[in-house]
Amino acid sequence: MLRADVRHNLALIGIAASYGSIGCEALIGANFDPRPLHVDASTPTESPFKVVQAPPEGETLTAIWGYDAQNIIAVGRNGVRYHYADGIWTRSQLGGGRDYYAIWGTSSTDVYAVGTTRGDARGFVVHFDGSAWVDEYIADEALYGVWGADNLVYAVGAQGMLYGKYVGTTDWAKRLSKGLPANPSVPASPDAPILWSIAGNNADNFAIAADADRIFHYVGKGDFVNLDPIVDRTIVFRTAWAAPGPSTNIFFGSNHLGISWLGETTSDPTDGSASTEEIVRLHEDKSLSGSENLFVRGIWGDPTFTVFVGDLGHIYSYGHVSNQTQPIVSPTTAALCGVWGSSPDDVWIVGQRELILHGRVR
């Protein structure tokens, strides 16, 4: 369980209703398998996922998002993008030196991706209108997460900053009066706090995975609650995803192959009284060597289940009703970074060296 640390009230400009997010964190600190990429094509029945693509060399695909089963986009390091349409994946690469870290959209003709330029470590936002990618904004800080709904889109990144714009415009700007504060309980880097990912359930209820021992939970009226573990300062939060619905229902991926959940609980289940919110640790594995650098990097699901993917090919599912986390047999030991599906029977996973998997989760 995690606790509320302290509240910070900041001017948050232009909040709009929202219902979820998808994306992946940057791969700083990734514990990739240095050996040749391993995929198991000889025993495909052992895993519900099959290998669609596994080049011997390639960039890391960091994030994937889709509008429906026939409109899916994956993005990655060094300007690599993949577009799935009519049953075919098409690769493109616009220049080099740009690393994409997250993608989100409202339709197949309104898609946003964020990332960082290698040369100057500045962030960028690009927009896809269904036919062309266009730069919309260059930020002073690196950008790692994107999310939005209705008439607003947000991007988060280094130094605790959040940027936003209204849909239909290109007027990106800072949406906080000042950056969110770094965690005083852990050593701070120059970019702290790094906001890796953002997800929410409504306009006054969203959360941000904010690196070492910190989650920011926005509860309305400019009020951010800082959440951190009460006993383990080694936890590093890197990604967030919100299950569709009106109430708090947000999942987080972290190191130690960790999975946490922020949601509402009640002290009296017979009448639903005394509802509170808490973060519960659903899974972690500290038995693996170097687990402090092994992350859950991608999350996706629906109101009844969630699937998590991460380093060394790990895949997990969590049933919201059964309250059980189960491993899923994976056909690879490569780092898996992003996951999205149109249904539980149509799930795509992307990762290291332009690996693409396709399968089902239940």
Secondary structure, 3 states (H helix, E strand, C coil): CEEEEEEEECCECCCCCCCCCCCECCCCCCCCCCCCCCECCCCHHHCCEEEEECCCCCCCEEEEEEEECCEEEEEEHHHEEEEEECCEEEEEECCCCEEEEEEEEEECCEEEEEEEECCCCCEEEEEECCCCEEEEEEECCCEEEEEEECCEEEEEEHHHCEEEEECCCCCCEECECCCCCCCCCCCCCCCCCCCCEEEEEECCEEEEECEECCEEEECCCCEEEEEEECCCCCCEEEEEEECCCCCCEEEEEEECCEEEEEEEEEEECCCCEEEEEEEEEEECCCCCCCHHHCEEEEEEECCCEEEEEEHHHCEEEEECCCCEEEEECCCECCCEEEEEEEECCEEEEEEHHHEEEEECCC
